[in-house]
Amino acid sequence: DMGIGRNKLFKLLREKRVLMNNNLPYQKYIDRGFFRVVKQYVRWIDRHNLKTEISDAGIDFLKKVL
């Protein structure tokens, strides 16, 4: 626990240009293996959403960035 809420974390990562305005990571961070974006089906709204997953290397990267 880093003592920061989700909304503040996302705002900081957007300000540091790790995340785009839609909260998806920039491609260069995906290419470095920090994140993975997967399509997931949400049954109750009958559509697909994009979900960002973070790797162990991504966690280490975020600790350095923050």
Secondary structure by P-SEA (a helix, b strand, c coil): cccccaaaaaaaaaaaccccccccccaaaaaaccbbbbbbbbccccbbbbbbbbcaaaaaaaaaac
